[in-house]
Amino acid sequence: MEHESGIDKLFFELASENRLSILHELKKENLKMQEIARRLDVTATEAFRQLERLSAALLVQRQPDGTFAIAEYGEIVLQLSSSVEPSPAPPHFFLNHRT
């Protein structure tokens, strides 16, 4: 497999429900890792692992006070991703209802 970069890497990072949930929580307010773990009902180790991935992707930043904040790039990505979220209709609906 080739080295992931650019949009491939971004989509891979956004493919995790936990990572997306972290971004949405940090959009509301800066949080410490333990609070993120509690809100997502995951272990601190798992929250740390997900935050490391989001940090490496430049989607979140650690603040001097120990909290994590969504980065400007993370906010832009969330805003853009909301326009491509799947429809609540089941996929087979689109096979029979073309415009």
GIGI-V369776 format. One line per field, one symbol per residue. phi: phi as a letter, one per 20 degrees, with the letter a starting at -180 (. if undefined). psi: psi as a letter, one per 30 degrees, with the letter a starting at -180 (. if undefined). burial: # if it has 9 or more other ideal C-beta (glycine too) atoms within 8 Angstrom, else .. A space follows every 50 residues. Layout:
phi = ???
psi = ???
burial = ???
//
This chain:
phi = .fffblfgfffffefeffffffgfffffafcegfffgffelcffffffff ffffffemecceegenedcffgffffffffffedffffffgfgffdcee
psi = klkklbeeeeeeeffkeeeeeeeeefeelklleeeeeeefhlleeeeeee eeeeeeggflkklfgflkkkleeeeeeeeefffgklkfkkefefefil.
burial = ........##..##.#.##########...#.#..##.##.....###.# #.###.#.##..#...#####..##.##..#...........##.....
//
